């Protein structure tokens, strides 16, 4: 099992938290049903973003985007 450095964990937390904020901000009914933290949902969105930023646009490699 590979151990992540603190900087890598910090990057993962940053990406996951920004995606969760995005999901909350896109909710058309912000005062409605609460959206709870769901890492599977966040991961699905992260995969789509990664596909565009890393695979299509080649702005970074996968480890830079999400170590």
Buried (B, 14 or more C-beta within 10 A) or exposed (E): EEEEEEEBEEBBEEBBEEBBEEBEEEEEEEEEEEEEEEEEBBEEBBEEBBEEBBEEEEEEEEEEBBB
